[in-house]
Amino acid sequence: MSAVLEPPTDQWLLPVLRDILPQSAIEQVESTVAVSYWRAIVEGGLATDEDLLAELSARTHFRIATDLLVTTEACERVPEKLARKFGVLPLSISQTILDIATANPYDLDCEKTLAFATGRTVRMSLAPPHRIMERIEEVYAPVDRVSKLLNQAGTSSIQSVIEKADDTETALDEKEAERPVIKLVDHIVAEGIAAGASDIHLEAGETGIAVRYRIDGMLKEVMVLPKAVGVPLVSRIKIMSQMDIADRLRPQGGRARVSINGARVDLRVSTLPASHGEKVVIRILDSRAALRSVESLGLDPVDGPRMQKLLDVREGLILVTGPTGSGKTTTLYAALRLLLRRGVNIITVEDPVEYRIPGIVQVQIHEKAGLTFASALRSVLRQDPDVVLIGEIRDRETASIAIQASLTGHLVFATLHTNDACSSIIRLTDLGVDPVKLAGALKGVVAQRLIRRLCRSCRLVANAGVPRRLRDSVPGDSMIYIPVGCVECSLTGYSGRVAVTEVLVTTPEIERAIAENAPPERLLAAARASGTRSLWACGCAQLIAGNTSAEELVRVIEPESSRGAQLDNTAYNSPRPIVYEKPPDQGMTKITPGVIELFVIKHNGGDWRVLTLQRAPDGKRPGSWETVYGKIDAREKPEKAAVRELREETGLEVESLYNVTVSNFYLHASHTIQMCITFSAFVAEDAAVTLSEEHQRFEWLSIDEACDRFTWPREAHALRDAHHLLSRGNAGSVEDVLRIQ
């Protein structure tokens, strides 16, 4: 009896093939193909992926996915098992919609299953099946780093050793696995440092050892190692950190130093016994990233001058407060590096000393030996210090010594774990510090958080505008951005972090409130009256500036209550439409649509060529390179001004016109704030340019070439925004929003 062969998995494709292939080809395919019609058609040269996708798109009206970028949230919500079962790739996910790429738009089981699993409406895009499977492998499949490392080691594969250990239910022999495990540990650490991780977590579970990196404050799982590797892996890390490898029942701590591309990086290692084995956390102390200058901290124009004012004082107490991981150490070290230039004696008392700073005496606390913060401070004050850094004020004795030192001519920096600036003052009085002494000693408090910075290469304007829950803090007409994800940001949508700060500089009113042991409400009111902006207000300013997203802002900082907002009567606390005051005889500053800039594009099937113009030598900004740029006449609509300027400066006609973004600039001569409205215009491939007298030369350049050529950096950012929105020659699902004509 002959075996019955199963039909190809994509038998649904036959009706599509009948519209693009002759009947003879269809019959041949049906009689010979046993696995996949799509693959056989493409490999046989009967049709291309593009032909099949175009026909499917025409039938289903689904768009074709040009780039298969996957967001972390989508990957986490759609299990790998479902992605492989249905041959789909999750692209992105929102509160209501899951976007996927598929080669089979007729798979109703897939749509229903994913909708049930994620609780979202499924929206499909089309992509070739082989490309989808390649991306599934890249996104989901754990990289078999163990095997690669073992092959590089030139020894017998550790997989065989693991299988042997699983069969006998015994741990790996440490000597047998020593060489490949050394390479594995080195690789894990090197990858973490290269990825910019602050911590590496090795967590033993029932099925394996999860390796996770904390990047920009978020944990990301990068691989899962076989469970049997756990014991030799932890032993190797303990040997590096000079810990006891035989003691697996007690927590341990140690330090190690590695060299990456010639640069030394310190590691602080901690182990903790857990139910499935020891958990290991490796803190990466990379001084290249942590030892920064005050200028590089990225403080905005409001808090930057206030921070500088604190650093100009010669004596007193300055507190830096915030939870663990909020960047307090980085801020303090940046301040110390600035003060070091003044030729002063700086001594720090820390637990632990994380980064070594040349020229500064750093004392490590050792409580078992009797060296506490209080005892160390007493000795430090006999060493003739000018500046003292206290790693953390934990008790009354340490706080009292710090206050006394600051009152006797020393500049004292200290940290506290409180939520905001005013809370740190309350905390010190709760510890028993005399309010009168505290009022005389305290010069300022810096509270801070770290929020993830949007990737400049892939961020997009939020078409939905400001979320409803933020309308009380952010003007409803503000242009904010959302994360997308690209290769440069590892598909997260974020790259690096930015500080959100609350900088309180003491004033006579604040000093009186502290000395009188005033309630928190009065302290807060005095702080706001002095111009102290809250953490929430600073975060909203970062949102409006396009540095972060609304989702990230709410994740890190708790929104202010309406009651708390009422305490603030200044323009610092919450971002509102800015009005700049002028002398009474000149009235108020106006904000008006002033100019347009227009990117002129030849699409050329996706290969953009952008028109760049060079200014004439006898005009304004001679020799500079720019795009089409001009003023909006009185009562003229911005889009009409864009079309008019295009004709006047280049002689070109618009085939399609899109609005992209808006930016503001201040004209000091006329005391006005003008809006620059940015458009993109697609023109015919054979269009000829006729320059006006304003320009002497033009070139059609690629995106990167044009960005490098433009004199003003803002134009390069706006062009990249335009390319993200319109890379296919249209705006896709938001075509009706962005297209003007």
Secondary structure in CASP SS format (residue, H / E / C, confidence):
PFRMAT SS
TARGET T0000
AUTHOR 0000-0000-0000
METHOD secondary structure of the structure
MODEL  1
M C 1.00
S C 1.00
A C 1.00
V C 1.00
L C 1.00
E C 1.00
P C 1.00
P C 1.00
T C 1.00
D C 1.00
Q H 1.00
W H 1.00
L H 1.00
L H 1.00
P H 1.00
V H 1.00
L H 1.00
R H 1.00
D H 1.00
I H 1.00
L C 1.00
P C 1.00
Q H 1.00
S H 1.00
A H 1.00
I H 1.00
E H 1.00
Q H 1.00
V H 1.00
E H 1.00
S H 1.00
T H 1.00
V C 1.00
A C 1.00
V C 1.00
S C 1.00
Y H 1.00
W H 1.00
R H 1.00
A H 1.00
I H 1.00
V H 1.00
E H 1.00
G C 1.00
G C 1.00
L C 1.00
A C 1.00
T C 1.00
D H 1.00
E H 1.00
D H 1.00
L H 1.00
L H 1.00
A H 1.00
E H 1.00
L H 1.00
S H 1.00
A H 1.00
R H 1.00
T H 1.00
H C 1.00
F C 1.00
R C 1.00
I E 1.00
A C 1.00
T C 1.00
D C 1.00
L C 1.00
L C 1.00
V C 1.00
T C 1.00
T H 1.00
E H 1.00
A H 1.00
C H 1.00
E H 1.00
R H 1.00
V C 1.00
P C 1.00
E H 1.00
K H 1.00
L H 1.00
A H 1.00
R H 1.00
K H 1.00
F H 1.00
G C 1.00
V E 1.00
L E 1.00
P E 1.00
L E 1.00
S E 1.00
I E 1.00
S C 1.00
Q C 1.00
T C 1.00
I E 1.00
L E 1.00
D E 1.00
I E 1.00
A E 1.00
T E 1.00
A C 1.00
N C 1.00
P C 1.00
Y C 1.00
D C 1.00
L H 1.00
D H 1.00
C H 1.00
E H 1.00
K H 1.00
T H 1.00
L H 1.00
A H 1.00
F H 1.00
A H 1.00
T H 1.00
G C 1.00
R C 1.00
T E 1.00
V E 1.00
R E 1.00
M E 1.00
S E 1.00
L E 1.00
A C 1.00
P C 1.00
P H 1.00
H H 1.00
R H 1.00
I H 1.00
M H 1.00
E H 1.00
R H 1.00
I H 1.00
E H 1.00
E H 1.00
V H 1.00
Y C 1.00
A C 1.00
P C 1.00
V C 1.00
D C 1.00
R H 1.00
V H 1.00
S H 1.00
K H 1.00
L H 1.00
L H 1.00
N H 1.00
Q H 1.00
A H 1.00
G C 1.00
T C 1.00
S C 1.00
S C 1.00
I H 1.00
Q H 1.00
S H 1.00
V H 1.00
I H 1.00
E H 1.00
K H 1.00
A H 1.00
D H 1.00
D H 1.00
T H 1.00
E C 1.00
T C 1.00
A C 1.00
L C 1.00
D C 1.00
E C 1.00
K C 1.00
E C 1.00
A C 1.00
E H 1.00
R H 1.00
P H 1.00
V H 1.00
I H 1.00
K H 1.00
L H 1.00
V H 1.00
D H 1.00
H H 1.00
I H 1.00
V H 1.00
A H 1.00
E H 1.00
G H 1.00
I H 1.00
A H 1.00
A C 1.00
G C 1.00
A C 1.00
S C 1.00
D E 1.00
I E 1.00
H E 1.00
L E 1.00
E E 1.00
A E 1.00
G C 1.00
E C 1.00
T C 1.00
G E 1.00
I E 1.00
A E 1.00
V E 1.00
R E 1.00
Y E 1.00
R E 1.00
I E 1.00
D C 1.00
G C 1.00
M E 1.00
L E 1.00
K E 1.00
E E 1.00
V E 1.00
M E 1.00
V E 1.00
L E 1.00
P E 1.00
K H 1.00
A H 1.00
V H 1.00
G H 1.00
V H 1.00
P H 1.00
L H 1.00
V H 1.00
S H 1.00
R H 1.00
I H 1.00
K H 1.00
I H 1.00
M H 1.00
S C 1.00
Q C 1.00
M C 1.00
D C 1.00
I C 1.00
A C 1.00
D C 1.00
R C 1.00
L C 1.00
R C 1.00
P C 1.00
Q E 1.00
G E 1.00
G E 1.00
R E 1.00
A E 1.00
R E 1.00
V E 1.00
S E 1.00
I E 1.00
N C 1.00
G C 1.00
A E 1.00
R E 1.00
V E 1.00
D E 1.00
L E 1.00
R E 1.00
V E 1.00
S E 1.00
T E 1.00
L E 1.00
P C 1.00
A C 1.00
S C 1.00
H C 1.00
G C 1.00
E C 1.00
K E 1.00
V E 1.00
V E 1.00
I E 1.00
R E 1.00
I E 1.00
L E 1.00
D C 1.00
S H 1.00
R H 1.00
A H 1.00
A H 1.00
L C 1.00
R C 1.00
S C 1.00
V C 1.00
E H 1.00
S H 1.00
L H 1.00
G C 1.00
L C 1.00
D C 1.00
P C 1.00
V C 1.00
D H 1.00
G H 1.00
P H 1.00
R H 1.00
M H 1.00
Q H 1.00
K H 1.00
L H 1.00
L H 1.00
D C 1.00
V C 1.00
R C 1.00
E C 1.00
G E 1.00
L E 1.00
I E 1.00
L E 1.00
V E 1.00
T E 1.00
G C 1.00
P C 1.00
T C 1.00
G C 1.00
S C 1.00
G C 1.00
K H 1.00
T H 1.00
T H 1.00
T H 1.00
L H 1.00
Y H 1.00
A H 1.00
A H 1.00
L H 1.00
R H 1.00
L H 1.00
L H 1.00
L H 1.00
R C 1.00
R C 1.00
G C 1.00
V C 1.00
N C 1.00
I E 1.00
I E 1.00
T E 1.00
V E 1.00
E E 1.00
D C 1.00
P C 1.00
V C 1.00
E C 1.00
Y C 1.00
R C 1.00
I C 1.00
P C 1.00
G C 1.00
I C 1.00
V E 1.00
Q E 1.00
V E 1.00
Q E 1.00
I C 1.00
H E 1.00
E H 1.00
K H 1.00
A H 1.00
G C 1.00
L E 1.00
T C 1.00
F H 1.00
A H 1.00
S H 1.00
A H 1.00
L H 1.00
R H 1.00
S H 1.00
V H 1.00
L H 1.00
R H 1.00
Q H 1.00
D C 1.00
P C 1.00
D C 1.00
V E 1.00
V E 1.00
L E 1.00
I E 1.00
G C 1.00
E C 1.00
I C 1.00
R C 1.00
D C 1.00
R H 1.00
E H 1.00
T H 1.00
A H 1.00
S H 1.00
I H 1.00
A H 1.00
I H 1.00
Q H 1.00
A H 1.00
S H 1.00
L H 1.00
T C 1.00
G C 1.00
H C 1.00
L E 1.00
V E 1.00
F E 1.00
A E 1.00
T E 1.00
L E 1.00
H C 1.00
T C 1.00
N C 1.00
D C 1.00
A H 1.00
C H 1.00
S H 1.00
S H 1.00
I H 1.00
I H 1.00
R H 1.00
L H 1.00
T H 1.00
D H 1.00
L C 1.00
G C 1.00
V C 1.00
D C 1.00
P H 1.00
V H 1.00
K H 1.00
L H 1.00
A H 1.00
G H 1.00
A H 1.00
L E 1.00
K E 1.00
G E 1.00
V E 1.00
V E 1.00
A E 1.00
Q E 1.00
R E 1.00
L E 1.00
I E 1.00
R E 1.00
R E 1.00
L E 1.00
C C 1.00
R C 1.00
S C 1.00
C C 1.00
R C 1.00
L E 1.00
V E 1.00
A C 1.00
N C 1.00
A C 1.00
G C 1.00
V C 1.00
P C 1.00
R H 1.00
R H 1.00
L H 1.00
R C 1.00
D C 1.00
S C 1.00
V C 1.00
P C 1.00
G C 1.00
D C 1.00
S C 1.00
M C 1.00
I C 1.00
Y E 1.00
I E 1.00
P C 1.00
V C 1.00
G C 1.00
C C 1.00
V C 1.00
E C 1.00
C C 1.00
S C 1.00
L C 1.00
T C 1.00
G C 1.00
Y E 1.00
S E 1.00
G E 1.00
R E 1.00
V E 1.00
A E 1.00
V E 1.00
T E 1.00
E E 1.00
V E 1.00
L E 1.00
V E 1.00
T C 1.00
T C 1.00
P H 1.00
E H 1.00
I H 1.00
E H 1.00
R H 1.00
A H 1.00
I H 1.00
A H 1.00
E C 1.00
N C 1.00
A C 1.00
P C 1.00
P H 1.00
E H 1.00
R H 1.00
L H 1.00
L H 1.00
A H 1.00
A H 1.00
A H 1.00
R H 1.00
A H 1.00
S C 1.00
G C 1.00
T C 1.00
R C 1.00
S C 1.00
L H 1.00
W H 1.00
A H 1.00
C H 1.00
G H 1.00
C H 1.00
A H 1.00
Q H 1.00
L H 1.00
I H 1.00
A C 1.00
G C 1.00
N C 1.00
T C 1.00
S C 1.00
A H 1.00
E H 1.00
E H 1.00
L H 1.00
V H 1.00
R H 1.00
V H 1.00
I C 1.00
E C 1.00
P C 1.00
E C 1.00
S C 1.00
S H 1.00
R H 1.00
G H 1.00
A H 1.00
Q H 1.00
L C 1.00
D C 1.00
N C 1.00
T C 1.00
A C 1.00
Y C 1.00
N C 1.00
S C 1.00
P C 1.00
R C 1.00
P C 1.00
I C 1.00
V C 1.00
Y C 1.00
E E 1.00
K C 1.00
P C 1.00
P H 1.00
D H 1.00
Q H 1.00
G C 1.00
M E 1.00
T C 1.00
K C 1.00
I E 1.00
T E 1.00
P E 1.00
G E 1.00
V E 1.00
I E 1.00
E E 1.00
L E 1.00
F E 1.00
V E 1.00
I E 1.00
K E 1.00
H C 1.00
N H 1.00
G H 1.00
G H 1.00
D C 1.00
W C 1.00
R E 1.00
V E 1.00
L E 1.00
T E 1.00
L E 1.00
Q E 1.00
R E 1.00
A C 1.00
P C 1.00
D C 1.00
G C 1.00
K C 1.00
R C 1.00
P C 1.00
G C 1.00
S C 1.00
W E 1.00
E E 1.00
T C 1.00
V E 1.00
Y E 1.00
G E 1.00
K E 1.00
I C 1.00
D C 1.00
A C 1.00
R C 1.00
E C 1.00
K C 1.00
P H 1.00
E H 1.00
K H 1.00
A H 1.00
A H 1.00
V H 1.00
R H 1.00
E H 1.00
L H 1.00
R H 1.00
E H 1.00
E H 1.00
T H 1.00
G C 1.00
L C 1.00
E C 1.00
V C 1.00
E C 1.00
S E 1.00
L E 1.00
Y E 1.00
N E 1.00
V E 1.00
T E 1.00
V E 1.00
S E 1.00
N E 1.00
F E 1.00
Y E 1.00
L E 1.00
H C 1.00
A C 1.00
S C 1.00
H C 1.00
T E 1.00
I E 1.00
Q E 1.00
M E 1.00
C E 1.00
I E 1.00
T E 1.00
F E 1.00
S E 1.00
A E 1.00
F E 1.00
V C 1.00
A C 1.00
E C 1.00
D C 1.00
A C 1.00
A C 1.00
V C 1.00
T C 1.00
L C 1.00
S C 1.00
E C 1.00
E C 1.00
H E 1.00
Q E 1.00
R E 1.00
F E 1.00
E E 1.00
W E 1.00
L E 1.00
S C 1.00
I H 1.00
D H 1.00
E H 1.00
A H 1.00
C H 1.00
D H 1.00
R H 1.00
F C 1.00
T C 1.00
W C 1.00
P H 1.00
R H 1.00
E H 1.00
A H 1.00
H H 1.00
A H 1.00
L H 1.00
R H 1.00
D H 1.00
A H 1.00
H H 1.00
H H 1.00
L H 1.00
L H 1.00
S C 1.00
R C 1.00
G C 1.00
N C 1.00
A C 1.00
G H 1.00
S H 1.00
V H 1.00
E H 1.00
D H 1.00
V H 1.00
L H 1.00
R E 1.00
I C 1.00
Q C 1.00
END
